[in-house]
Amino acid sequence: MVTIEECNDIHLPPSGKLAAILNRQAGFPEEILSKVSEIIKRVDVEGDNAVADYTEAFDKVTLTAGNFRVPQKALEDAREVMDPDLMEAVAEAEANIRTFHCRQRKESWFLEDGDGVVIGKRISSLRRVGICVPGGQTPLLSSLMMSAIPAQVAGVDEICVVTPPQQDGLPHNDILATAAMLGLNEVYGIGGAQAVAALAFGTETIPAVDKIVGPGGPYTVAAKQQVYGKVGIEMIPGPSEIAILMDDSANPRYVAADLLSQAEHGSGFEASICITLSKVLADQVAEEMERQLDTLPRNDVISRALENFGLIVVVPDLHSGVQLVNRIAPEHVEILTEDPWSLLGDIRNAGAVFLGESSSEPVGDYFAGTNHVLPTNGAARYASSLGVDDFIKATSVIHYTQKRLSDTGPKIMRIARAEDLEAHARAIQVRLENN
């Protein structure tokens, strides 16, 4: 269960469960890496036949090679039978996500630098993107929205979706219905490493993509890591994380509920961390977690995660708490203090920050409009959430004139020759000699 530790000086080397959390690595066992490598190589060579074989082996679903694409009618039928209340919620969430991401659009720009010289950046969208959507234990239709909508806002020409099949041979109905609501019609009922390989290399019936985004289990994520370079990826996602910084104004019941929410994903390696100012508050949160845990349907997987990385840390003051948050660099940070906005500017490393008791982490997961595909395992020190920028390219544009080249050519040649790159210098020299 959750552990309580004191940390009076965060600058000292950590110990106990805090050390384990800070030392978490985004890696995979060798047996997974080797198996994924084998899958990728076989799909690259054998295409659809290999994808069909692995789908039968891993998903226990028999599909004819090349018969992976979900028919348009199945998408429409899924939308027709979707629960009306769920459809309404999805539609409103979609609108919020789209509005938020529309603010991220970038435009090309060009600068006239005198003498007829023009320099700038041309913004263009990626041509084709593949989205991985988990659909086995939990159908993450929210992840479909979080990945597809920014790509649509960016103007990606082609968006395809891969998601595992159910026993009837089709993916989960709610995923199909959400795809239909988003106007996505290229959906393949395949998942895992074989789906990632098919997207990266292409098969007889699945065109290759330029970038693969979206979460998944260890095989999916390891496959994304291994095909990086052949295609782009957004990040290597790890197990979910939450750090809650609280003072005595926070409600222990809310804190406990939010900590438990992030431990239920199922890997057993999710990190749920509470940072508080007193042992009394720590005990209250721990007691409340135990009480609520007994009422939750996935309490077995939650317990496993809390045993590994469930921690309540007692710190001397809020400043120390903020420093500890930045050191952990977690995926999600909740600030449940009397004046949370006063601390926001000091939170340097976080995938997303939730301010105040009404801003529970699931608000961001599903509805606020911000993206829930976030950096984990300390990557928030240098990485950002998925967004429109992940689906565009910025191409530099240079237009020089003869006059500017005549003025600056000798300096260009001087730098090139300092680097012992004579051919670079000659490329300028021949133009100056011809002037």
C-alpha positions in Angstrom: 0.0 0.0 0.0 1.0 3.6 0.0 4.1 4.5 2.0 4.8 7.7 4.1 8.3 9.1 4.1 9.8 12.3 5.5 12.1 14.5 3.3 13.5 17.4 5.4 16.1 18.3 2.8 15.4 17.5 -0.8 19.0 18.3 -1.8 20.2 15.2 0.0 20.3 11.9 -1.9 16.9 10.3 -1.7 16.2 7.0 -0.1 13.3 4.5 0.2 10.4 4.7 -2.3 11.2 8.3 -3.2 14.6 7.1 -4.6 12.8 4.3 -6.5 10.5 6.9 -8.1 13.2 9.2 -9.1 15.2 6.4 -10.6 12.4 5.0 -12.7 13.6 4.4 -16.3 11.7 4.2 -19.6 12.9 0.8 -20.6 11.8 -2.7 -21.5 13.0 -6.2 -20.6 15.2 -7.8 -23.1 12.7 -10.5 -23.9 10.2 -7.9 -25.0 12.8 -6.0 -27.1 13.9 -9.1 -28.9 10.4 -10.3 -29.6 9.4 -6.9 -30.9 12.4 -6.8 -33.1 11.4 -10.2 -34.5 7.9 -9.0 -35.2 9.0 -5.9 -36.9 11.4 -7.7 -39.2 8.8 -10.3 -40.2 6.1 -7.7 -40.9 8.6 -5.8 -43.0 9.3 -8.9 -45.1 6.0 -10.7 -45.1 3.5 -7.8 -44.8 -0.1 -8.7 -44.4 0.5 -12.4 -43.8 2.7 -11.6 -40.8 0.2 -9.1 -39.4 -2.6 -11.7 -39.7 -0.5 -14.4 -38.0 0.4 -12.2 -35.1 -3.2 -11.0 -34.7 -4.3 -14.6 -34.3 -1.5 -15.4 -31.9 -1.8 -12.3 -29.6 -5.4 -11.2 -30.0 -6.9 -14.7 -30.6 -8.8 -13.3 -33.6 -8.5 -14.8 -37.1 -8.5 -12.3 -39.9 -7.8 -12.9 -43.5 -4.5 -11.4 -44.6 -5.2 -7.9 -45.9 -8.7 -7.9 -44.5 -7.9 -5.5 -41.7 -9.7 -2.3 -42.6 -13.0 -1.7 -40.9 -15.8 -1.2 -43.4 -17.4 2.2 -43.6 -20.8 0.6 -42.7 -19.3 -0.8 -39.5 -18.2 2.7 -38.5 -21.6 4.1 -39.3 -23.4 1.3 -37.4 -21.2 1.8 -34.4 -22.2 5.5 -34.3 -25.8 4.5 -34.5 -25.7 2.2 -31.5 -23.5 4.4 -29.3 -25.0 5.3 -26.0 -26.6 8.8 -26.5 -25.3 10.1 -23.2 -21.8 9.0 -24.1 -22.1 10.4 -27.6 -23.1 13.8 -26.2 -20.2 13.8 -23.8 -17.8 12.8 -26.6 -19.1 15.5 -28.9 -18.6 18.2 -26.2 -15.2 16.9 -25.3 -14.3 17.0 -29.0 -15.3 20.6 -29.3 -13.3 21.6 -26.3 -10.2 19.7 -27.5 -10.5 21.3 -31.0 -10.9 24.8 -29.6 -7.8 24.4 -27.4 -5.7 23.1 -30.2 -6.8 25.7 -32.7 -5.0 28.2 -30.6 -1.7 26.4 -31.3 -1.7 26.9 -35.1 1.4 28.4 -36.6 1.8 30.3 -39.8 4.7 30.6 -42.3 6.7 33.8 -42.0 9.1 35.6 -44.3 11.5 38.4 -43.6 12.8 40.9 -46.2 16.3 41.5 -45.1 17.3 44.2 -47.6 19.0 43.9 -51.0 16.2 41.7 -52.1 17.2 39.0 -49.6 14.4 37.0 -48.1 14.6 34.4 -45.3 11.8 32.7 -43.4 10.1 29.5 -42.3 7.4 27.7 -44.3 5.0 25.7 -42.1 3.5 22.6 -43.7 1.6 19.6 -42.2 2.7 16.0 -42.3 1.2 14.0 -45.2 0.2 10.8 -43.4 0.0 9.9 -39.7 -0.9 6.7 -37.9 -2.6 6.7 -34.5 -2.4 3.8 -32.1 -5.5 3.4 -29.9 -5.5 0.8 -27.0 -8.7 -1.2 -27.1 -8.0 -4.4 -25.1 -8.7 -4.1 -21.4 -9.8 -0.4 -21.6 -11.0 1.2 -24.9 -9.2 4.6 -24.8 -11.5 6.6 -27.0 -10.2 9.7 -25.3 -6.7 8.9 -26.6 -8.1 8.7 -30.1 -9.5 12.3 -29.8 -6.3 13.6 -28.2 -4.2 12.3 -31.1 -6.5 12.8 -34.1 -7.9 16.3 -33.4 -4.5 18.0 -33.2 -3.5 16.2 -36.4 -6.7 17.5 -38.1 -6.1 21.0 -36.8 -2.6 20.9 -38.2 -4.0 19.9 -41.6 -2.6 16.4 -41.9 -3.7 15.0 -45.3 -4.3 11.3 -44.2 -5.0 10.0 -40.7 -5.3 6.3 -40.1 -6.1 4.5 -36.9 -5.0 1.0 -35.7 -6.8 -0.5 -32.7 -7.0 -4.2 -31.6 -9.9 -6.3 -32.7 -12.5 -7.8 -30.3 -13.7 -11.4 -30.6 -16.1 -10.5 -33.4 -13.2 -9.3 -35.5 -14.0 -5.6 -35.2 -12.5 -3.1 -32.7 -14.4 -1.8 -29.7 -17.7 -0.2 -30.7 -17.1 3.1 -28.8 -13.7 3.5 -30.6 -15.3 3.0 -33.9 -18.2 5.4 -33.1 -15.7 8.0 -31.9 -13.7 7.6 -35.1 -16.9 8.1 -37.1 -17.8 11.2 -35.2 -14.3 12.6 -36.0 -14.7 11.9 -39.7 -12.0 9.2 -39.7 -12.7 6.4 -42.1 -9.4 4.6 -42.4 -9.4 2.3 -39.3 -7.6 -1.0 -39.1 -8.6 -3.7 -36.6 -5.0 -4.6 -35.6 -2.9 -3.7 -32.6 0.4 -4.3 -30.9 3.9 -4.3 -32.4 2.6 -5.8 -35.6 0.4 -2.7 -36.2 3.3 -0.4 -35.5 5.4 -2.3 -37.9 2.7 -2.2 -40.6 2.4 1.6 -40.2 6.1 2.1 -40.3 7.0 -0.1 -43.3 3.6 -0.5 -45.0 2.1 -3.7 -46.2 0.2 -4.8 -49.3 -3.0 -3.1 -48.0 -1.8 -0.6 -45.4 0.2 2.4 -46.8 3.2 3.5 -44.7 2.9 6.6 -42.6 5.3 9.5 -41.8 4.7 9.5 -38.1 3.1 7.2 -35.4 1.5 8.6 -32.3 -0.6 7.2 -29.5 -0.2 5.1 -26.3 -0.1 1.4 -25.9 1.2 -1.6 -23.9 4.8 -2.5 -23.7 5.0 -4.2 -27.1 3.4 -1.3 -28.8 5.6 1.3 -27.1 8.8 -0.8 -27.6 7.9 -1.1 -31.3 7.5 2.6 -31.6 10.9 3.0 -30.1 12.5 0.6 -32.6 10.9 2.0 -35.7 11.9 5.6 -34.8 14.0 7.0 -37.5 12.1 5.1 -40.2 9.1 7.2 -39.1 8.6 9.9 -36.5 7.1 9.3 -33.1 5.8 11.8 -30.5 7.4 10.3 -27.4 8.1 7.0 -25.5 5.1 7.0 -23.1 5.6 5.3 -19.8 3.2 4.5 -16.9 1.0 7.3 -15.7 2.2 9.6 -12.9 0.6 12.1 -10.6 2.1 14.4 -7.9 -0.2 16.3 -5.6 1.1 19.2 -3.6 -1.3 20.0 -0.8 -1.5 22.2 2.4 -4.0 22.0 5.2 -6.7 23.6 3.1 -6.9 20.5 0.9 -9.6 17.9 1.4 -7.9 14.5 2.1 -10.8 12.7 0.5 -10.2 14.5 -2.8 -6.5 13.9 -2.7 -7.0 10.2 -2.0 -9.4 9.9 -4.9 -7.0 11.6 -7.4 -4.1 9.5 -6.2 -6.1 6.3 -6.7 -7.3 7.4 -10.1 -3.8 7.3 -11.6 -3.0 3.9 -10.1 -5.8 2.0 -11.9 -4.4 2.0 -15.5 -3.2 -1.6 -15.0 0.6 -1.8 -15.6 1.4 -1.9 -11.9 4.1 0.8 -12.4 2.0 3.9 -12.2 3.3 6.5 -9.7 0.9 8.2 -7.2 2.7 10.8 -5.1 1.3 13.2 -2.5 3.5 15.9 -1.1 2.2 17.4 2.2 3.4 19.6 5.0 2.6 17.4 8.0 2.5 13.8 9.2 -1.1 14.4 10.4 -2.2 15.3 6.8 -0.2 12.3 5.5 -2.0 9.9 7.8 -5.4 11.4 6.8 -4.7 10.9 3.1 -3.4 7.3 3.7 -6.4 6.3 5.7 -8.8 7.8 3.1 -7.0 5.9 0.3 -7.4 2.6 2.2 -11.1 3.3 2.7 -11.8 4.2 -0.9 -9.7 1.5 -2.3 -12.0 -1.2 -0.9 -14.9 0.3 -3.0 -13.1 0.3 -6.3 -13.5 -2.5 -8.9 -9.9 -2.5 -10.0 -8.5 -2.5 -6.5 -6.1 -5.3 -7.3 -4.2 -3.4 -10.0 -4.4 -0.2 -7.9 -2.9 -2.0 -4.9 0.0 -3.4 -7.1 0.8 0.1 -8.4 0.7 1.7 -4.9 2.9 -1.1 -3.6 5.5 -0.1 -6.2 5.2 3.6 -6.4 2.6 4.9 -4.0 4.1 7.5 -1.8 3.2 10.3 0.6 6.1 12.6 1.3 6.2 15.0 4.2 8.2 18.2 3.5 8.9 21.2 5.8 7.3 23.9 3.6 5.7 24.6 0.2 8.9 25.8 -1.3 10.5 22.4 -0.6 7.4 20.8 -2.0 7.7 22.8 -5.2 11.4 21.8 -5.5 10.5 18.2 -5.1 7.8 18.4 -7.8 10.4 19.9 -10.2 12.9 17.1 -9.3 10.3 14.4 -10.0 9.1 16.1 -13.2 5.8 14.2 -13.2 3.3 13.8 -15.9 0.5 15.4 -13.9 0.8 17.9 -11.0 -2.1 19.0 -8.9 -1.7 22.0 -6.6 -4.3 21.8 -3.8 -3.3 24.8 -1.7 -4.9 27.9 -0.4 -3.5 29.9 -3.3 -2.5 27.5 -6.1 -1.9 30.3 -8.7 0.8 31.7 -6.6 2.9 28.5 -7.0 2.3 28.0 -10.7 5.2 30.1 -11.9 7.6 28.0 -9.8 6.5 24.7 -11.3 9.1 24.2 -14.0 8.8 20.5 -14.8 5.3 19.1 -15.3 3.4 17.7 -18.3 0.2 19.4 -17.1 -0.7 21.4 -14.0 -4.1 21.3 -12.3 -5.0 24.2 -10.0 -7.5 24.0 -7.2 -9.8 21.3 -5.9 -12.2 21.4 -8.8 -9.5 20.7 -11.3 -9.2 17.0 -10.7 -6.8 15.2 -13.1 -9.6 13.4 -15.1 -10.9 16.9 -16.1 -7.8 17.1 -18.3 -7.9 13.5 -19.3 -11.3 13.8 -20.9 -12.9 17.2 -21.1 -11.1 20.5 -20.5 -9.6 20.4 -24.0 -5.9 20.2 -23.1 -4.0 17.1 -24.3 -3.6 14.1 -22.1 -0.7 12.6 -24.1 2.0 13.8 -21.8 5.7 13.2 -21.0 6.5 10.6 -18.3 9.5 9.2 -16.4 10.9 12.7 -15.9 10.7 13.7 -19.5 8.7 16.8 -18.5 12.2 18.3 -17.8 12.5 18.7 -21.6 9.4 17.6 -23.3 5.8 18.9 -23.8 2.3 17.5 -24.3 1.2 16.2 -27.7 -0.1 19.1 -29.8 -0.4 20.7 -33.2 3.4 21.1 -33.4 3.8 17.4 -33.5 2.0 17.3 -36.9 3.8 20.1 -38.7 7.2 20.8 -40.2 9.0 24.1 -40.3 11.1 24.4 -43.5 13.7 27.1 -43.7 13.6 29.3 -46.8 16.6 31.3 -48.1 16.6 33.7 -51.1 20.0 35.5 -51.5 20.9 38.0 -54.2 24.1 38.5 -56.1 24.7 41.7 -54.2 24.4 40.1 -50.8 26.5 37.1 -51.9 29.2 39.5 -53.2 29.2 41.3 -49.8 29.2 38.3 -47.6 30.9 35.6 -49.7 34.4 36.1 -48.4 33.2 35.6 -44.8 31.4 32.5 -45.8 34.5 31.1 -47.4 36.6 32.0 -44.4 34.4 30.0 -42.1 34.2 27.1 -44.5 38.0 26.9 -44.7 38.4 27.2 -41.0 36.4 23.9 -40.9 38.7 22.4 -43.6 35.7 22.2 -46.0 37.2 23.5 -49.2 34.4 22.4 -51.4 32.0 24.5 -49.4 34.2 27.5 -49.9 34.6 26.8 -53.7 30.8 26.7 -54.1 30.8 30.4 -53.1 34.1 31.2 -54.8 33.0 30.1 -58.3 30.0 32.5 -58.1 32.1 35.4 -57.0 34.6 34.8 -59.8 31.8 34.7 -62.3 30.4 38.0 -61.1 
